[in-house]
Amino acid sequence: MHDFVARTEHRLTRFINERLRQQLYRDRARVEVTHWEAPDEPVSFAEATAQTFAPFEVGTPWGPPWGTVWFHVTGTVPVGWGKEADTRPELHVDLGFAGGGTGFTCEANAWSAQGTLIKALEPMNRYVTLDAGPGESFELFIEAAANPVVPSFNWYQPTPVGDKATAGTDPIYVVNTLEVALLDTGVWELSQDVDALRGLMLVLPAESTRRHQILSALEDMMDAVDPHDLAGTAARGREVLRPALESPAGRSSHVVHATGHAHIDSAWLWPVRETIRKCSRTFSNVIALMDEDPDLTFACSSAQQYEWVRDHYPELFERIREKVAEGRFVPVGGMWVESDTNMPGSEAMVRQFVLGTRFFIDEFGFEPKDVWLPDSFGYSGAMPQIARAAGKDSFLTQKISWNDTNTFPHHTFWWEGIDGSRIFTHFPPSDTYNSHLSAEELARSERQFREKGRATHALVPFGWGDGGGGPTREMMAAARRKADLEGSPKVVVDTPAEFFAAAKAEHGHLDTWTGEMYLEYHRGTYTSQHRTKAGNRRSEHLLREAELWWTTAVVREGATWPKEQFDRLWKQVLLQQFHDILPGSSIAWVHHEAEQHYGAIAAELEELIAEAGRILLGAGETPFVLNARPFADHGVPALGVAAATEPRIAEVASSGDGFTLSNEALLVELDANGLVTRLFDRRAGRDLLPPGQVSNLLQLHRDIPNEWDAWDINSHYKQVTRDLTEVVSIATVPGGVVIERSTGASSITETVTLDEAGLHLDFDIDWHDRQKLLKLTLPFALHAREATSEIQFGHLARPTSVNTSWDAARFETVAHRWLHVSEPGYGVALANSCTYGYDTLRTTDGDGNSVTTVRPSLLRAPMFPDPDADQGHHQLSFLLVPGAEVGDAVEAGYAENLPTRVLAGAHGVDPLVTIDNPAVVVEAVKLAEDGSGDVVVRLYESRGGRAAAVLGVGFEHGPVVATDLLERPLATGTRSPLVGQDRLELRPFEIVTLRIGRA
Ligand SMILES: [Zn+2]
């Protein structure tokens, strides 16, 4: 037989474009349009519709960047449309949807004249079904958001549109279409048939019989229909395609559990206020589609987004509540937002789950059992334990498929955390959380699925996402046609819980991945937008202090717990840990707002702490020190208030060519340029500087990644380096020296001081470089095989050598409050106040002289998506502790982040709780979430070994109960770390939550 395959495929393409797509609407008619432009920020339906609307012509521009235009649309469904079978009248709208697609361009909400939200209008969802019959009039409002397209052609071109102040004021969109149109449902169904079969055909092997059969069926269909009258002949075409569509899938088919979804970034290329509207648009889309299509299910994470809808769109929220009760609108994740997991601190990571899961329980009586983080930039090794302790049994992501170097070896596996907890984990092998259920995505799911042969089930979240949008009727049509279709994986529309149950049931043996899931990508997110990160770190520690002192004030003095304030402040902090805010990958608007919020949060918490202090200390003039750390400091007990002994600062001597700082522990020599030339540990009798090297060296690297500027550091950054060895000035201060340097664009003031805690390096930087990475270089004469970094509730070790491609890809890593390098018998800790990015490498001269070099990343200055990211003032500080073990590093980390405070009062305050083993660290002291007045103490084993400890409770109390993170008693039959009422036996890195009843 002659080969006409290519020619027939070409014919099909023209048929689809020229005939099928063009005849979806049988007829069109004009509507009347008037409009009103909101002067600035969005307003409510009631406020908008009370305005005077002016005439508007389709084809004219509307909407300055970030502006809102309300269109009032009235019309009549033509009388003649009533006679047509297989049709339905719709409003058909094109607001000028630009490139970038759903969620990345203008979008709108359609409202009924009575103020009910109907659904959204988006590039791939351009209709509103009209409930008016032939001859009947209709009226509705369209709230159109002129959200600009931020990434023009790439992910690096600087753009001013990310801030209202610089985005301009001219209209950026033109309404192309606003009409009433008669959808031909027969042609639409034929179109879905053709799309399903053509898509499948193109992913099948060229030589496969099935592929040829499908092409023949499509050719027969084209012959059977009249291209000039699809309305009249679509049914005939569908009949021709029926056998090809009814041919069933094979018995061993890959099974795709398709769950409707819409990834809505809580802020990113749009501000938080727009996310609130995005939620309303997406969720109203989902509810409208559910009302049309009984099979649709929808998985939706982030309690924050539900709370926004509850507070801003109560009527829509009630409809969501109904669908949740039906089990179709499914809360997943149980977190407040889909947060970053690299940087949120220990207690904050817990609160993501506590506030998130409690919200779902309180509002819906439903407790999600899965963790849903498809898009966060790497996954902390603490997550399995935290998730399990929050009652979760499954974990979902797919982001690791973005790795730039190594392919992750599993899709369904056990993920084991640093403590040995493990959680059932799945990566959708289609590598997307925004599927359209295309044949290509489904084929990819099967092709890449690493467990195939042993397993058949995979999850595919489908629906427009990142900027929201959600599932469409076309996607549901695709799902239906691929439910049991020869050559295609089977598609079953259900929920993540149903997928996890099926996947768990079929697995006999699963591989295990242990420790962090490092994303080999987006390594700049540990450093970009430093002020946002500093605000997060400060807020986390102020919250700890405020909760500790208020709990103490409630128990000791009968004060009233400021619940509203703590809830509100925590929620703001948790929101800003979203995976594009804390990582620094959002537009300027988002980061300016985040910084303002952090300022307000700090002010409110400082006031709360001062108020608790006044209540606790009583009226008096004696200075007392409040120590919120879990370790005693200068005579003040951990978590207590007492008079303190004075810390002793070092002696400073200057000579013609440098300075010497010295105390009992250390001798530090700096040259006239402020570089450390000697670091001598007196107690250990060893020099820490490698021969011929200097420390405290600032290095400025060229930092122009290939793409994704705020997200990425590429490894080539190291190839162009400038050492900042010159000083503008250097002078002594009490305990040390102050050094001023300049990069030409930026000025850097560093204060180096020595005291009993160690060597302090405090930076005050006025930063005006661009596309540069500033690193602090600290070499040590140490043979450290690993660098140990704090993560939530523990730490993990990463190799300092580069053997494998996995090592090579891990060239920038994250640490919380400290990093520790050691060889047996000796180590050094570097604590920080707000720095997360590090590279740590061991090198040698070849003769066995090892040098371990620790290099924190101080600042970057990417220019996309915020062209002025990181410009301006920054403060950073480090504490270098020679001769430190891991326990000392833990202590230094708390010290650097929880400075003691001095307040005047009448008396000190005994701690509410004491722990007699320094390996066991108190992370939080608070009142129970349920308002019972019980005291909740969260602690953990901090060194990675087993630890026994005695809990001392310093107040009249009832029973002590070990609970999960949600403060519920541990399930019977599970091991309790609490032995009796006051003895604790902790496993390595174990998190323990104790609930202490008040007498
Ligand atoms: Zn995202």
Residues whose N, C-alpha, C, O or C-beta is under 5 A from the ligand:
A	BS01	ZN	D265 D375
